[in-house]
Amino acid sequence: GWTRVPISPGGRLRPESQWSHDAAGGVLTCRGDRGHEWLRWDREVGDGVLHVEWRFVPVEGEKPGYNSGVMIRN
């Protein structure tokens, strides 16, 4: 139920996704090395509580800065 979307309108997605989903554990993982994109959940939701645990895992030899986070669109 997730859709990859390019950040820039009209942009293109790379063929290989940087996202993976572990349905059993309910975990989304982004490698962060395959383009500038976001992930959209395809179901509409109503009132509720959203619980998010978010972290970075440094990659040895990669640049030290990150540009990511969790954003809720309304």
BELDATA-V729649 format. One record per run of one state. SS is the DSSP state (alpha for helix, beta for strand, coil for the rest). FROM is the first residue (numbers start at 0). TO is the last residue. If there is no record, write none. Layout:
# BELDATA-V729649
{{SS:FROM:TO} {SS:FROM:TO}}
This chain:
# BELDATA-V729649
{{coil:0:0} {beta:1:5} {coil:6:17} {beta:18:21} {coil:22:25} {beta:26:29} {coil:30:35} {beta:36:40} {coil:41:73}}
